[in-house]
Structures are given as C-alpha cells and as structure tokens.
Amino acid sequence: MQEAISKLMIIVLVGITSAMTYLLMGSIEGLVLLFIAALLIIGGLYFGALPILMAILALFFISGSILFYNMLIGTTMNHQVQYFLDVFLYYGITLMIVTMVAGKIHDKMKEQTKRLQQYEERLMKYVAVDADTGFDNQTRMMNEIFNEMQLANRYDLTFALVFLKIEDYKEFKRLYSSDEVLHLWQELARKIKLKSRVTDKKFRYKDDELVILLTSTTDEYRDVIYDKLKEVILEHQLLSSKWITLSYRTAFYTYYPKQEHTLEQILVEAESEMKSHVL
C-alpha cells in the first residue's frame, strides 16, 4: 500500500512538472519560472515540504512588495499587475502543490530509510550472535574487547580473557552427527553460563574455540576459574546418553591499564600459550 502511494505521488509530480514545462517553455520569463520551480521541487525532495513552502511564501511576499512599491512610485503598469496576479494564482498554487507532493515523497523516502536502518540493525544483531551457543561471534568479540581495553585505560581497571579450544574438534565432527555437534555447543554454553557472572561476556571466537571476558579479574584468580570450569565442561553427555571426556587447549590473559599490548598482540600471545597448556 505504501509503495503504491509513493508511486502515485511520483506520477503526480512528474505529470504536473511536465505540464508546467510545456506551458512555460515559450518565453524567457517562463524559463526563469520553470528554473525556480525545479529548484524548489529539488529542495522539497531533499528538505521536505515545510521549509520550501515557507520559501515560496517569502518569494511571493518579496515579489508582491516590490510590485506594490513600483505601483506607488508609478513605474508599474496595470498589465504588469495583472500578469503578476495571474502568476501568483496559477503558478503559485501549482508550485505549492508540487512542493507538497515532493515533500510527501521526501517523507516516504525518510521513512523507508529509517525502516532499512532498523532492519540492518536487527540483521547485524542476529548475525553478531552465534546460532549454536547464543554467544557473540568473533566480530562482536573484537569490538567488545577493544571497548573493554579503552574502559580499563580510562578508569584504571583490569579484566581477564579465558580462551578454551576443544581438542580434536574436527575428529568429533567426523564421528558424530550435526545434531550431536549442536548439542555439544549448546551444553557447553549452558554450563559456562552457570559458572560465570552476569557481567562476564562470552564469545564464539572460532569454530572450535570460545573466549570468556571476565571483568575486574586478574591473574591471581586463574586457578580458581579453571577449577570452576573443570567441574562442568570436561565431561559431556551425548544425545545417546553416553558420556565422553573432553579436553581443551587453554590460555589466560590479564589486561592491565595502559599496557603496551594491542588486541592483535593479545590474541597472538593467547594462541602461543594454548600450545603448551591443556585443561
């Protein structure tokens, strides 16, 4: 319905402007009036109807004032007055109509742009969440960690990153069905949520790797955190009710305020630590 209305308004605008072009092309004055009309229509499409209507009223007020002044000093003839009145009546009303139509098109375009932005925001929110775990994905993780680094530098805070990479994940995917793989990630997400605080942030960093951002945490809590995770993520029950034991490559990184490391360096250091540390 909205699209049909927009198309109708565009047809009306094109029809009126075409008629104005046909009628005004025969003289210099007509070309000037047509040029003014074109500018005002473009302004209506860009700025909306209200400011352009105000400009039209100001234009005719100024023109009328000049004409009235010329009549007082006797430099304007009666036929010029009649010409101005004809212009004001037909051209002015037509100009107001096309401006209002252009303004409506402007409003429709603005509404459409706003709706598209809302759709994009919803899409980005959906895309930024990993479907298997419900955790934020790598793109959101990079933004969140970067923001947390800035926050830590500004307010003299610390935070920690825990990296958990499932060992032999490719083999697990080869041996078990896609439903079993999905069940694995859903269970891991559920268990990690149980053992983490509301302020902690969880991410699906890679296909086989999770990252947990622990606010207000330092390296001295490393063992405590690992022990809590061991309680829930080492043993996994399959859909068939069979239990298996999982192992993880892990890394623990503490960020201190105003340190020299960039986010890329932190990730490289974590990757290096995981090579020698198994949970």
Secondary structure in CASP SS format (residue, H / E / C, confidence):
PFRMAT SS
TARGET T0000
AUTHOR 0000-0000-0000
METHOD secondary structure of the structure
MODEL  1
M C 1.00
Q H 1.00
E H 1.00
A H 1.00
I H 1.00
S H 1.00
K H 1.00
L H 1.00
M H 1.00
I H 1.00
I H 1.00
V H 1.00
L H 1.00
V H 1.00
G H 1.00
I H 1.00
T H 1.00
S H 1.00
A H 1.00
M H 1.00
T H 1.00
Y H 1.00
L H 1.00
L H 1.00
M C 1.00
G C 1.00
S C 1.00
I H 1.00
E H 1.00
G H 1.00
L H 1.00
V H 1.00
L H 1.00
L H 1.00
F H 1.00
I H 1.00
A H 1.00
A H 1.00
L H 1.00
L H 1.00
I H 1.00
I H 1.00
G H 1.00
G H 1.00
L H 1.00
Y H 1.00
F H 1.00
G C 1.00
A H 1.00
L H 1.00
P H 1.00
I H 1.00
L H 1.00
M H 1.00
A H 1.00
I H 1.00
L H 1.00
A H 1.00
L H 1.00
F H 1.00
F H 1.00
I H 1.00
S H 1.00
G H 1.00
S H 1.00
I H 1.00
L H 1.00
F H 1.00
Y H 1.00
N H 1.00
M H 1.00
L H 1.00
I C 1.00
G C 1.00
T C 1.00
T C 1.00
M C 1.00
N H 1.00
H H 1.00
Q H 1.00
V H 1.00
Q H 1.00
Y H 1.00
F H 1.00
L H 1.00
D H 1.00
V H 1.00
F H 1.00
L H 1.00
Y H 1.00
Y H 1.00
G H 1.00
I H 1.00
T H 1.00
L H 1.00
M H 1.00
I H 1.00
V H 1.00
T H 1.00
M H 1.00
V H 1.00
A H 1.00
G H 1.00
K H 1.00
I H 1.00
H H 1.00
D H 1.00
K H 1.00
M H 1.00
K H 1.00
E H 1.00
Q H 1.00
T H 1.00
K H 1.00
R H 1.00
L H 1.00
Q H 1.00
Q H 1.00
Y H 1.00
E H 1.00
E H 1.00
R H 1.00
L H 1.00
M H 1.00
K H 1.00
Y H 1.00
V H 1.00
A C 1.00
V E 1.00
D C 1.00
A C 1.00
D C 1.00
T C 1.00
G C 1.00
F C 1.00
D E 1.00
N C 1.00
Q H 1.00
T H 1.00
R H 1.00
M H 1.00
M H 1.00
N H 1.00
E H 1.00
I H 1.00
F H 1.00
N H 1.00
E H 1.00
M H 1.00
Q H 1.00
L H 1.00
A H 1.00
N H 1.00
R H 1.00
Y H 1.00
D C 1.00
L C 1.00
T C 1.00
F E 1.00
A E 1.00
L E 1.00
V E 1.00
F E 1.00
L E 1.00
K E 1.00
I E 1.00
E C 1.00
D C 1.00
Y H 1.00
K H 1.00
E H 1.00
F H 1.00
K H 1.00
R H 1.00
L H 1.00
Y C 1.00
S C 1.00
S H 1.00
D H 1.00
E H 1.00
V H 1.00
L H 1.00
H H 1.00
L H 1.00
W H 1.00
Q H 1.00
E H 1.00
L H 1.00
A H 1.00
R H 1.00
K H 1.00
I H 1.00
K H 1.00
L H 1.00
K H 1.00
S C 1.00
R C 1.00
V C 1.00
T C 1.00
D C 1.00
K E 1.00
K E 1.00
F E 1.00
R E 1.00
Y E 1.00
K E 1.00
D C 1.00
D C 1.00
E E 1.00
L E 1.00
V E 1.00
I E 1.00
L E 1.00
L E 1.00
T E 1.00
S C 1.00
T C 1.00
T C 1.00
D H 1.00
E H 1.00
Y H 1.00
R H 1.00
D H 1.00
V H 1.00
I H 1.00
Y H 1.00
D H 1.00
K H 1.00
L H 1.00
K H 1.00
E H 1.00
V H 1.00
I H 1.00
L C 1.00
E E 1.00
H E 1.00
Q E 1.00
L C 1.00
L C 1.00
S C 1.00
S C 1.00
K C 1.00
W E 1.00
I E 1.00
T E 1.00
L C 1.00
S C 1.00
Y E 1.00
R E 1.00
T E 1.00
A E 1.00
F E 1.00
Y E 1.00
T E 1.00
Y E 1.00
Y C 1.00
P C 1.00
K C 1.00
Q C 1.00
E C 1.00
H C 1.00
T C 1.00
L H 1.00
E H 1.00
Q H 1.00
I H 1.00
L H 1.00
V H 1.00
E H 1.00
A H 1.00
E H 1.00
S H 1.00
E H 1.00
M H 1.00
K C 1.00
S C 1.00
H C 1.00
V E 1.00
L C 1.00
END
